[in-house]
Amino acid sequence: MGRGRVTLKRIENKINRQVTFSKRRSGLLKKAHEISVLCDADVGLIIFSTKGKLCEFASDASNRMESILERYERHSYEERNNTTTDQESIGKWTLEHAKLKSRIELLQKTQSHVMGEDLDSLSLKELQNLEHQMDTSIKHIRLRKNQLMTETISMLQKKEKALQNQNNTLSKKIIEVEKEQSQQPPVEQQNNDNMPSLHFSTFITTCEGRIDGPEKAIPRKGQPSIVLPPWMLQHINQ
């Protein structure tokens, strides 16, 4: 027959309670020793009886309990610090989020007021302050606009001056080229001056050929054979 299920509650009988404590303590110490040997774990077990009697177990060395307790305290302190740091960080970010949210709402409200919206909730003094702020903003805007216009005009004037200088330089070069061309005699006029002598020599040669006869109208050696135009031939035949 197996054991029945034990109800986990305080044993009222003092003798039975003491017997159960002794048995369970021995079994707990045995299990602690087994887990320390099998799993190579650092185990520290502390038990106080109802009468305040201490019963402890530490794996391996006799002074191992102190090192285990120190390790436990250090670990607990780090855990508490990490928990506190996490809570402080969460609280800090929560506060920062609330600040940023309120600031965004204020900026949106101010923007709507500047656009001329939601003005019913403003008092007379607030409206006057808003008007003063807008006048100041308009003055700054106009000042910046005039500054930009002045800079643009100055830049355009500099470009105009540079183009004017370039135009003057080109005009001077054109005048110099025209003077050089006017000083040189035209080529066509020189050719026309030489043409009468050529026509005259050709006319004499042709006349000599007509006088001597058709058979002797052969160009002389050393003289170029020149073909006369038809109108000059008709003039000679007459």
C-alpha positions as CSV (number, residue, x, y, z in Angstrom):
1,M,0.0,0.0,0.0
2,G,1.3,3.4,-0.9
3,R,1.3,6.4,1.3
4,G,-1.7,8.6,1.2
5,R,-1.6,12.2,0.2
6,V,-0.4,14.5,3.0
7,T,-2.3,17.6,3.6
8,L,0.0,20.6,3.8
9,K,-1.0,22.3,7.0
10,R,0.4,22.8,10.5
11,I,0.6,19.7,12.5
12,E,-1.3,20.4,15.7
13,N,0.2,17.5,17.7
14,K,3.5,18.7,19.2
15,I,5.2,15.2,19.2
16,N,4.1,14.4,15.7
17,R,5.3,17.8,14.6
18,Q,8.7,17.3,16.1
19,V,9.1,13.8,14.6
20,T,8.1,15.1,11.1
21,F,10.6,18.0,11.5
22,S,13.4,15.6,12.2
23,K,12.6,13.3,9.3
24,R,12.1,16.1,6.8
25,R,15.3,17.9,7.9
26,S,17.3,14.8,7.4
27,G,15.8,14.3,3.9
28,L,16.3,18.0,3.0
29,L,20.0,17.8,4.1
30,K,20.5,14.6,2.1
31,K,18.9,16.2,-1.0
32,A,21.1,19.3,-0.6
33,H,24.2,17.1,-0.5
34,E,23.2,15.1,-3.5
35,I,22.5,18.2,-5.7
36,S,25.8,19.7,-4.7
37,V,27.7,16.5,-5.6
38,L,25.8,15.6,-8.8
39,C,25.5,19.1,-10.3
40,D,28.7,20.6,-8.9
41,A,26.6,23.4,-7.4
42,D,27.3,25.7,-4.4
43,V,24.6,24.9,-1.9
44,G,24.0,26.7,1.4
45,L,21.1,25.5,3.6
46,I,20.0,27.2,6.8
47,I,17.2,25.8,9.0
48,F,15.9,27.2,12.4
49,S,13.6,25.0,14.5
50,T,10.7,26.2,16.4
51,K,12.9,26.4,19.5
52,G,15.5,28.5,17.6
53,K,18.0,25.7,17.0
54,L,20.2,26.3,14.0
55,C,20.9,23.6,11.4
56,E,23.0,24.4,8.4
57,F,24.7,22.7,5.4
58,A,27.3,24.1,3.1
59,S,28.8,22.1,0.2
60,D,32.4,20.9,0.5
61,A,34.4,23.2,2.8
62,S,33.5,24.1,6.4
63,N,33.8,27.8,5.8
64,R,31.9,27.7,2.5
65,M,28.8,29.1,4.2
66,E,30.4,32.5,4.6
67,S,31.4,32.8,1.0
68,I,28.0,31.6,-0.2
69,L,26.3,34.3,2.0
70,E,28.6,37.0,0.7
71,R,27.9,36.0,-2.8
72,Y,24.2,36.0,-2.1
73,E,24.3,39.4,-0.6
74,R,26.3,40.8,-3.5
75,H,23.9,39.4,-6.0
76,S,20.9,40.7,-4.1
77,Y,22.5,44.2,-3.9
78,E,23.1,44.2,-7.7
79,E,19.6,43.1,-8.3
80,R,18.2,45.8,-6.1
81,N,20.3,48.4,-7.8
82,N,19.3,47.2,-11.2
83,T,15.7,47.2,-10.2
84,T,16.0,50.7,-8.7
85,T,17.9,52.0,-11.8
86,D,15.2,50.6,-14.1
87,Q,12.5,52.1,-12.1
88,E,14.3,55.5,-12.0
89,S,14.8,55.3,-15.8
90,I,11.2,54.5,-16.4
91,G,10.1,57.3,-14.1
92,K,12.5,59.7,-15.8
93,W,11.4,58.8,-19.3
94,T,7.7,59.0,-18.3
95,L,8.3,62.5,-16.9
96,E,10.2,63.5,-20.1
97,H,7.4,62.2,-22.2
98,A,4.8,64.2,-20.3
99,K,6.9,67.4,-20.7
100,L,7.4,66.9,-24.4
101,K,3.7,66.1,-24.9
102,S,2.7,69.3,-23.0
103,R,5.2,71.3,-25.0
104,I,3.8,70.0,-28.3
105,E,0.3,70.8,-27.3
106,L,1.4,74.4,-26.4
107,L,3.2,74.8,-29.7
108,Q,0.2,73.6,-31.7
109,K,-2.1,75.9,-29.7
110,T,0.3,78.9,-30.4
111,Q,0.4,78.0,-34.1
112,S,-3.4,78.0,-34.3
113,H,-3.5,81.4,-32.6
114,V,-0.9,82.8,-35.0
115,M,-3.0,81.5,-37.9
116,G,-6.0,83.4,-36.5
117,E,-7.8,80.3,-35.1
118,D,-9.2,79.5,-31.7
119,L,-9.1,83.1,-30.5
120,D,-12.2,82.9,-28.4
121,S,-10.4,81.5,-25.4
122,L,-7.9,84.4,-25.3
123,S,-8.3,87.5,-23.1
124,L,-7.7,91.1,-24.2
125,K,-4.2,91.1,-22.8
126,E,-3.3,87.9,-24.5
127,L,-4.6,89.2,-27.8
128,Q,-2.6,92.4,-27.4
129,N,0.5,90.3,-26.7
130,L,-0.2,88.2,-29.8
131,E,-0.6,91.3,-31.9
132,H,2.7,92.7,-30.6
133,Q,4.5,89.4,-31.4
134,M,3.1,89.4,-34.9
135,D,4.1,93.0,-35.5
136,T,7.6,92.2,-34.4
137,S,7.7,89.1,-36.6
138,I,6.5,91.2,-39.6
139,K,9.3,93.8,-39.0
140,H,11.9,91.0,-39.0
141,I,10.5,89.5,-42.2
142,R,10.5,92.9,-44.0
143,L,14.1,93.6,-42.8
144,R,15.3,90.2,-44.1
145,K,13.4,90.8,-47.4
146,N,15.0,94.2,-47.9
147,Q,18.4,92.8,-47.2
148,L,17.9,90.0,-49.8
149,M,16.7,92.5,-52.4
150,T,19.7,94.8,-51.7
151,E,22.1,91.9,-52.1
152,T,20.4,90.8,-55.4
153,I,20.5,94.4,-56.8
154,S,24.2,94.7,-55.9
155,M,25.0,91.4,-57.6
156,L,23.1,92.4,-60.8
157,Q,24.9,95.7,-60.9
158,K,28.3,93.9,-60.7
159,K,27.2,91.6,-63.6
160,E,26.1,94.6,-65.6
161,K,29.4,96.3,-65.1
162,A,31.3,93.2,-66.1
163,L,29.2,92.9,-69.3
164,Q,29.7,96.6,-70.1
165,N,33.5,96.2,-69.8
166,Q,33.4,93.1,-72.0
167,N,31.4,95.1,-74.6
168,N,33.8,98.0,-74.6
169,T,36.7,95.6,-75.1
170,L,35.0,94.0,-78.1
171,S,34.2,97.4,-79.6
172,K,37.9,98.4,-79.4
173,K,38.9,95.2,-81.1
174,I,36.4,95.8,-83.9
175,I,37.7,99.4,-84.5
176,E,41.3,98.2,-84.7
177,V,40.4,95.5,-87.2
178,E,38.5,98.0,-89.4
179,K,41.5,100.4,-89.3
180,E,43.9,97.6,-90.4
181,Q,41.6,96.7,-93.3
182,S,41.2,100.4,-94.5
183,Q,45.0,100.8,-94.6
184,Q,45.5,97.8,-97.1
185,P,44.7,98.6,-100.9
186,P,41.9,96.4,-102.2
187,V,43.0,93.5,-104.3
188,E,40.3,93.9,-107.0
189,Q,41.5,97.4,-107.8
190,Q,45.0,96.2,-108.5
191,N,43.8,93.5,-110.8
192,N,41.7,96.0,-112.7
193,D,44.7,98.3,-113.1
194,N,46.7,95.5,-114.9
195,M,43.8,94.5,-117.2
196,P,44.2,97.3,-119.9
197,S,47.8,96.4,-120.7
198,L,46.8,92.8,-121.1
199,H,43.8,93.6,-123.4
200,F,46.0,96.0,-125.4
201,S,48.7,93.4,-126.1
202,T,46.1,90.9,-127.0
203,F,44.4,93.4,-129.4
204,I,47.7,94.1,-131.2
205,T,48.5,90.4,-131.6
206,T,45.1,89.8,-133.1
207,C,45.4,92.7,-135.5
208,E,48.8,91.5,-136.7
209,G,47.3,88.1,-137.4
210,R,44.5,89.7,-139.4
211,I,46.9,91.8,-141.5
212,D,49.2,88.9,-142.4
213,G,46.3,86.7,-143.3
214,P,44.4,83.9,-141.9
215,E,47.2,81.4,-142.5
216,K,49.7,83.5,-140.5
217,A,47.4,84.2,-137.5
218,I,49.4,81.9,-135.3
219,P,50.6,83.0,-132.0
220,R,54.2,83.9,-131.8
221,K,56.6,81.9,-129.8
222,G,57.0,83.2,-126.3
223,Q,53.6,84.8,-126.4
224,P,50.7,83.2,-124.6
225,S,47.7,82.1,-126.7
226,I,44.8,84.1,-125.5
227,V,41.2,83.4,-126.5
228,L,39.3,86.6,-127.2
229,P,35.7,87.0,-126.4
230,P,33.2,87.1,-129.3
231,W,32.4,90.8,-129.1
232,M,36.0,91.7,-129.5
233,L,36.3,89.5,-132.6
234,Q,33.3,91.2,-134.2
235,H,34.9,94.6,-133.6
236,I,38.1,93.5,-135.2
237,N,36.4,92.1,-138.3
238,Q,34.6,95.3,-138.9
